[in-house]
Amino acid sequence: MEVPYKMLSEQALRGVIEEFVSREGTDYGDRIYSLDEKVKHVMGQLVRGEASIVFDQETETCSIVGAEQLRWALLTPEDD
């Protein structure tokens, strides 16, 4: 389920973004970015509609996905 970022408090939104950008295996290339830079970058993507926050009801977890990935997931029926 998609969660509009504007529905989250500022503190909750930052927490979701920080958790996302601090995950192991996240690749930012050769440059080293600070946590604040990473958060600003992802926030910009959310504002521009390039990324969305999604909530998985089964695992009760949040994640951030690219807009194209979200569209693909919405078009693909789930196997039940």
CORJOPE-V754714 format. One record per residue. N is the residue number from 1. PSI is psi in whole degrees, 0 to 359 (none if undefined). Layout:
n: [N/N]
psi: [PSI/PSI]
//
This chain:
n: [1/2/3/4/5/6/7/8/9/10/11/12/13/14/15/16/17/18/19/20/21/22/23/24/25/26/27/28/29/30/31/32/33/34/35/36/37/38/39/40/41/42/43/44/45/46/47/48/49/50/51/52/53/54/55/56/57/58/59/60/61/62/63/64/65/66/67/68/69/70/71/72/73/74/75/76/77/78/79/80]
psi: [133/139/113/129/333/343/347/149/161/318/316/318/314/320/317/315/315/317/319/311/344/4/144/141/357/125/123/14/204/331/144/124/146/165/316/321/318/317/315/320/312/320/319/319/321/314/319/355/16/345/159/155/134/148/128/113/329/313/352/46/155/153/172/130/154/153/319/319/320/315/317/316/323/332/340/118/144/146/123/none]
//
